[in-house]
Each structure stands twice: as structure tokens, then as C-alpha cells.
Amino acid sequence: MTSLKDYAMRMKEGQNDIYCITDKCKKVVENSSLLDKLKEKGYEVLFMVDAIHEYVVGQLKEFDDKELVSSTKKRLKPDESEMKVWN
């Protein structure tokens, strides 16, 4: 368990977004292929597995001037310089 504040303090230099993944099953999020590129970049991903989390991610949008990005809602496209989020 962690807070968004603690996550933001641990963010890797150059990381602009807070990454999370939502599902009802922790085992599903742990084994998701959606995490591969983020792990390669050394980015921490929040596992949000409570029923309320999907609603929270949809409503919160950002924390501490950092966008909250759900890897289940947007596709992540790798770029040489940075991970870009696109629809």
C-alpha cells in the first residue's frame, strides 16, 4: 500500500505521469503485458484492484500536477526519449 504523495516522491527523474492499472483481480494486473514497457523504463505502476479505484482514476485525473494515467484506458506508445500516452 502507498499513497499518491509517496508515489510522486519516488518517481523516476523525467517521469511526468503517475501510472496505474485497474482490475478486480490482483493476479491479472501483476501479469498484464501492459506493464512491460513501463517496467523497462523503471517506472513504478500502481495496482488498483478495489472496486472504487476505477471510478477514482476516472474522476481524479491528476495529482500534484501529474496526470494519472491508467494503462487499461489508454495505449502506451514507446518513444526513444519518453513514454508517450496516446488514444
Rosetta blueprint (number, residue, H / E / L):
1 M L
2 T L
3 S L
4 L H
5 K H
6 D H
7 Y H
8 A H
9 M H
10 R H
11 M L
12 K L
13 E L
14 G L
15 Q L
16 N L
17 D E
18 I E
19 Y E
20 C E
21 I E
22 T E
23 D L
24 K L
25 C L
26 K H
27 K H
28 V H
29 V H
30 E H
31 N L
32 S L
33 S H
34 L H
35 L H
36 D H
37 K H
38 L H
39 K H
40 E H
41 K L
42 G L
43 Y L
44 E L
45 V E
46 L E
47 F E
48 M E
49 V L
50 D L
51 A H
52 I H
53 H H
54 E H
55 Y H
56 V H
57 V H
58 G H
59 Q H
60 L H
61 K L
62 E E
63 F E
64 D L
65 D L
66 K E
67 E E
68 L E
69 V E
70 S E
71 S L
72 T L
73 K L
74 K L
75 R E
76 L E
77 K E
78 P L
79 D L
80 E L
81 S L
82 E L
83 M L
84 K E
85 V E
86 W E
87 N L
